[in-house]
Amino acid sequence: MSENIPNPNRFIENFRDGTRVNNVYLVKMKNTALTKNGKEYLNVTLQDRTGTIDAKIWDPFSPGIAEFSTLDYVYVEGNVALYNGVNQLSIQRLSVATEGSFYPEDFLPVSKRDREEMKREFYAMISALENPFLRKLLESIFVEDKAFMQEFSFHSAAKTVHHSYVGGLLEHTLSVAKLCQFYAEHYPDLNKDILVSAALCHDIGKMRELSEFPRNDYSDEGQLLGHIMIGYTMLSEKIALIPDFPNALRSEFLHCILSHHGELEFGSPKKPATMEALALAFADNTDAKLQTMREFIEQGEKSGKAKEGNGWIGYNKLLESNVRKSMF
């Protein structure tokens, strides 16, 4: 890679009203729209590892605007301005970036946690399982198949809601499993091995529900079946390869997978019927909701939505609440 590559010094998180932009970004989304006067323009979402920004190309037929597509890396020139309190980029010039003129890792959002460290914690949880059948199941998925684990550790946990970044699936899974470990210690009548094993596998179906980065969008299989049914199928097939895997253990383990969203209206084919399934549903919801709030607060601070001095960020429709950052 050339030493003359410009190292991006204008990451999206640093954009402010009046910022002049002249750098490479990833096109996350592109569509055509019309102004009130019927003039055609382009809505574009640009992305780098620090976030996304809404951009407009008001004159898409200008000679300064080259043909481009979603998921292209593009060099853009334009100005940032506040629109309804949110940063918006007006693009005057755009060209598709040539290979070797940018670093792809600068354009994907990445977990703040070290992925290798998280993988070591993940493996330690598997090694600590006492049930030989569950330990064999998880080893066959995550330890013996190194390519699968590498892909798992790179995948996101969602398209947009929470943990929607490289390493997000691993980070979310590990967080849920740690909560489940705490539950098992606090409530000793829980079967720790079933609970922790199910936690480590609960979102495995997202490997096929969501496409890989940089697209990170729903696959046809994901749209039609969803990650719960996909995960159930993947795990059922793996269990079938383990000789003498107890039927009762299989049913209780897979029930946790099928019911981990807690409610039928949230996509679970079954509601939790065992203590382990209920604990997993609570842990999954806890981590998802707290991370959703954390990311909403961070985005509000970066975009300038946070009102100085009082900590209020704004209304989050997923949490159905106005969100406030603690002042203490």
N, C-alpha and C positions, 0 to 999 in steps of 0.2 A: 504494500500500500504506500502510496506516495507520501514523502515527508512534507509536501506542500499542501496537504489536506487542511482546510481551515477548521480549527477546533471550535465547535459551536460555543460562542460566548454570550448568546442571547437565548437562553432557555426560556420556555413559555412561562414558567413560574416567576420569572423576573420581569415579565412585561408590565408596563405601566402606561397610563394615559400619556400619549405623545411619543412613545418608543418608536424609533425607526428600525425596521426589521430588514435584514438582508442576509438570509441564511437558508440552510436546507432543513426541511421538515417532511414528515410522513403524512400522506393524504389518508386520513381515516375514513372520510365520507365526502361525497360530492353529489349534488343534485341541482337541477335547474328550477328556477322560480321566476315569477313575474312581479314587477313593481306595480303599484296602484295604477300607473299610467300604461301598463301593458308591456313594459320594456323587460327583456330577458336578462337575468343575471344568474350567477352561480353561488350557491351555498356550499362552503367547503369547511370541513373540520380538519385542522392540522394537529399533529401530535408529535411530542418528543417524550423523553423518559420522565419529564417532570409534570406532564399533563397535556391537556388539549385546549384549543382556542377556536371559537367560531370565527370564520373568515368569509369575506364577500369579495367576489370579482364582479364589479358593477358593469364592466365593459368586456365581456368574454370574447368578443370578436376583434379586440385590439390586436395589432401585430406583436405587441409585447407579451401576449398570453399564448403560450404554446399548448398543443393538445396534450392532455394528461388524463390519467385514470386513477380510481381508488387504489390505494396501496402503492402508488408510485412515490418515490422520494423526489421532492421538487425543491428547486431553489426559488425563493420568493423575495420580492421587494415590496414593502408596503409600510403603512403606519397604523399604530394601535390607538384606538380611541375608546372612551367609555360610552356604552350604550345601555341605558336602563341599569346603570351601576355595574355592568359587566364588561370586561375587556373584549373588544372586537377588532379584528384585523382587516383593513381594507388593502387588497392586493392590487398593485399597479403593474407589476411584471412577474412572470412565472415561466420557468423552464424545467424540464425533467432533468434531474441531476444525473451525471454520468457515474457509472460504477467506479469505485475507487476515490470518489470525491467526498465521501462521507463515511462515518463510522456507524453501522446499523445499530449498535448497542446504545447509541445516543437517543434513539427514537422509540424505545420500548419502556413503558413504566415497569419498574423493578422493585421487588420487596426490599424493605430496609434491612431485613435480616439476611445474614449470610446463608446461602443455600446449602453449602457443604456442612455447616454447623447444624442446620435443621435436619439434614439427612442423617447425621450421626445420632441425633436425638430420636429420630424416627426408628432407626435400626435398633437402638437401645430398648425402645418400647417393645419391639417385636421379640427381642432376645429375652425380655423379662416375662413373657407369657409362659404360664405353667402348663396350660392345656396343650398337649402335643399335636392335636389335630388343628387347632386354631393357629398354633405357631407354624406348623407345616404349611397351612394355607397362605399365611401372610409372607412366609419366606419364598414360596413358589411365585408369588406375585411381585414382591418388591426387592427381594435379595437375589434370587437366582436369575431373574430377568433384568439385567442391568440396563438394557436399552429402554425398557418400560419405565424403570425408576428415573432414568435421566429425563424422559419425556414428562413424567409425572411431576418432577421437581421444577420443570420449566413452565408448566401449564398455569393458567389463571383459574380462579374459583368462580368467576362470573364474567358476564359481558360488561356490566357497568356498576352493579349495585355495591358489591364489596369484594375486596381482594382481587380486583380485576387487573392484575399485573403479573409479570413474570415471577414465578415462585409463589403466587397467591394461593394456589391449590394446596401446596405443601404447607404453607404457613397456616392457613385456615384449618387444615386437617390436624396438624400438630397441636394447635390451640384447643380445638374441640377435644382431642384425646387427653390433653392435660387436665381440662375441666372434668372429664370423665374419671380420670385417676383420683382427683380430689373428691368427687362424689362417692367413689368406691371406698375411700378411706373414711369419709364422714358417715356413710351408710353401709356398714359392714355386711348387711344381708344382700347387697348387690353382688352379682357375679362379675368380678373385676375383669376376668379374661374375655368374657363375652362382650362386656361393655367397651373395653378399650379396643378390642379387635374390630368391633363394628364401627367405632369412631375412626379408626385408621383407614377403614374401607368405605365409609358412608358416602363419600362423593366421588368414588372411583369412576362412576358413569360420566362424569363431566369430561373425562378424557375423550369421549366420543360425542358428547352433547355439544361441546364447543370446539371450534377449529383452532389450530395453532396460531401463534402470533406470526405476523402482525395482524392477520385478519381478526382473530378472536371473536368469532361470530357463531351463531347457532347453525349447526349442520342440519341436513334434512332429517337424519335419524334423531337428532336432539329435539327438533321441532315436533316430530311425530310421536316419539316415545318418551322423551324426557330422561334426565340422568338417573332417576330412581329406578325405573324399569330397566334401563341399560345396565346399571350397576348390578341389579339383582341377577340379570342374565349372565353377566361376566363372572360374578362370584359363584353362581350355581354351576357353571361350566368348570370352574377351577375345583370346586368341591367334589364334583363327580370323578375327578382324576385321582383323588386321595382314597386309597383303600380303607374300607371299614369306617369311614367318617360317620359318626352316630347320627341317625335321622333326627332325633330330638334336638341335638346341638345345631344341626343344619337349620331346622325350622326356627329356633329361637334367634340364631344369628341373623338369618335372612329376614326375619320379622323386623329386627332393628333397622335394617337397611330400608325396608318398604315403608316404615312408619316414621322415619327420622324427621319429616317436616311437621309432624305432630297432629295436623288436622287434614281432613279430606279436602277442604277448600284451598289448602296450601300445596296440594299436589301429591300428598301421601295416599297410596292405594288403601292403606290400613291405618287406623289410629293405634297408638301404642297400647299393647295389651300386657306387657311385662314391665317390671320396674326398670330393667336395663334399657328397654326401648324408650320409656318415658324420660329417663335420665339423658339418653343420647339426644332426644328431641329438644330438651331444655338446653343442653350444652351447645348444640348447633345454633339454636335461636339466639342464645346469649352472645356467642362470638359474632354471629352475623350482624346483630343489631348494634352492638357496641362498636364494631368496625365500621358499619355504615355511618354512625354518628361521628366517629373519629375522622373519617375521610371527608364528611360533609363540613366539619369544623375546619379542617386543614384547607379544603378548597375555598371555603368562605374567606379565610384569612389571606390566601394567595390572591384571590380575585378582588379583594377590597370590599366584599360584602359585609364583613364584620364591622359593626359600628364601634368606633373608638370609645373606650372607657366603660361600656356596659356589657360587653361580651356576647350580645345577641347576634346570631349568624343569619337566621331566617327560618322559613317554614320548609320542613322536609316532608314530602307527601308519603314517602315510604314509612317514616316513623310517625306520621300524622301528628306532628307537634312542631312548634317553634323551638329551635335549638339554641341553647346558650352555652358558651364555654365558661367553665368555672373560673371565677376571678381569684381563687385562692390556690 
